[in-house]
Amino acid sequence: MLWIFLPVSFPGRPVFSIFSLTATREGFLYALSITLKANAIFLATIAILGTSGVNSLAHALVHFKIPDKLVYLFFFFYRYISVLHEEYGRLKNAMAIRSFQPGTNIHTYRTYGYLVGMLLVRSYERSQRIYKAMLCRGSNGKFHIISHFKLKKGDILFGLIMTMVTFMIWLVDRYPIF
């Protein structure tokens, strides 16, 4: 959608026209800039989430003074999303065993509604069991940290490199080459 609307709504030098809509060079460059930034953020997020354990990420969030409830929410979401996916797979398998063939009819819509409903009900029941188990183990809503991070030379070097890269990106954004 970004690539459809920005080139025709951004003022600048025309590239081509379709009916009364004129696409501009600056609009394409702006769409490219937004796309590249979004992809960079997405790839950095994947790199962080993919290389760190959930405990390390929760530990870092606690040190960034994120509220404990949000840290718990993130921790359990990260930990139980695979369980939810497995539950979805079991329900889809049960539908396939019963010879369900999706189509564009009321039976298909109703069946998918039942699938979503069962997923919600089973997730809620599982969350209640987990909550009761946590209470039995003395959970008080705080994320307890067993061992703290140690600052190493490699961490300082990585921080300096990332600061330089961020500064270079800022320079390119502030003073465009195009």
N, C-alpha and C positions, 0 to 999 in steps of 0.2 A: 504494500500500500504506500509505503514511503517513497518508493521509486516511481509510483504512478502520479502522486499528487504534488510532491515537492518540485519537480522540474517545471510543471505548468503553473505553479503558484508563486514561484520565487522570481523576483525581477532580475533582469540581466540581459546579456546578449543572446538573441534567439538562435536556436540550433535547427529546429524544424517546427512546422505547424500542422495540426490536424484540426480541421474545421476552424473553430474560433480559439482553440487552445494552442498556445505557443510555449514550447519547451525551451528552457534557457540553460546555457552552459553553467551558470552559477548555481542553478537549481540542482543540476546533476552532480556538481562538485559538493554541494551541501549534503545531498543524499548519500554520496560516497563517504563523506566525512562521518556522518552519523552511523552508517553501516560499519565502517572500520572501527570506530570507537566501541560500538555495541559488541562487535565480535571480539575485540581485545578484552573487554570486561568479561565476556562470557568465557573465553579461553583461560583467562587468569583465574576465574572462579573454579572452573573445572580442574585446573592444575592444583589449586589449593585443596579442594575437596578430595581429589583423587590421590594425592600423595600424603595426606594427613589422616590419622585415625580420628574417629569420632570423639574419643576422650580428649585428644590434643586440641581439637577444634573447640570443644566445650570449655576446656581449660583456658584457652585464649580468649574466648568470649567473656568469661568471668573476669579476667584481668583487664578487659576493655570496659569494665563496669556495665555490661549489659545486664538488665534485670534477671534475677534467678529464674523467674517464670518463663521468660523467653529462652533462656539457656536450656531449661528442662524441655520446653516445647521443641526446640531444635534437636536436642539429643534424642528424644523419643521418636520424632519424625524420621530422623536419619536412621535410627536403629530399626524401626518397625515398618519402613516403607517396603522392604523386601518381604516381610511377613504378609503385608497387605497384597503385594503382587502375587505371592504364592496362593493366597486365598482366592484371588481373582482367577488364577489359573485353574484351581480346583473347581470353581463354579462353572467356568467355561468348558472344562472337561466334562462335567456332569451334563451340561447342555448338549454337548456333542454326542455323548453316549445315548442321550434320549432322542437323537436324530433331529436336532434343531437345525433348520435351514433358514438363515436370515433372508428377509425380503422387505418389501415396502408395504407391509400390511399391518393391521392392528395387532395381530398375534406377535409379530416381531417386536413392535414397540412395547407391548405389555411384557414380553419376556425380558427385554433389556431393562425395563423398569423394575421387574422382580430381581434381576441380577444386581442392579445398583442398590435396591432396598436390602437384599440379603447381605451384600457387602457392608453396608452401613450397620445393620443389626449385629453381624458377627464382629465387626470392628469395635462397636460399642461394648459388647459383652466381653471381648478380650481386654479392652481398656479397663473395665471394671475389675476384672481378675488381676490385672497388673497393678492397679491402684491398691487393691486390698493386700496383695503380696508385698508391696512397698511399705504399706502401713505396718504390716506384721514385722518387717525388718527395721522399723524405726525411722523411716524417712520423714524428714521435717521440711522438705521443700527447698533445701539449700544444696547447691552442688559442691560437694566436698572434694578438695584437691589433696591428693596424697603426696605427689612430688612436684616441685616447682621447676620451671624451665631455668636453664643456665645459659648465660650469654657467652658465646664463643667468638673467636676471631672470624670464622666463616660467616656468622650471622651479621657481624658489623660490615664485612665486605659486601655481602648480599644487600644489606640495607643501603650502602653507599651506591652500589650499581643501580639498584631500583630507583633511588633518588635521582641519579643522573638520567636514567631513561625517562622518568616522569618529567623532569625538567626539559629534556629534549622534545618530548611530545607536546609539552606546553608551548615551547618556542615555535614548533611547527604549526600548532593551532593558532597561536597569537600572530605570527608573521608567516602567512601561507606562501608557499612557493608558486602556486598557480596564479 
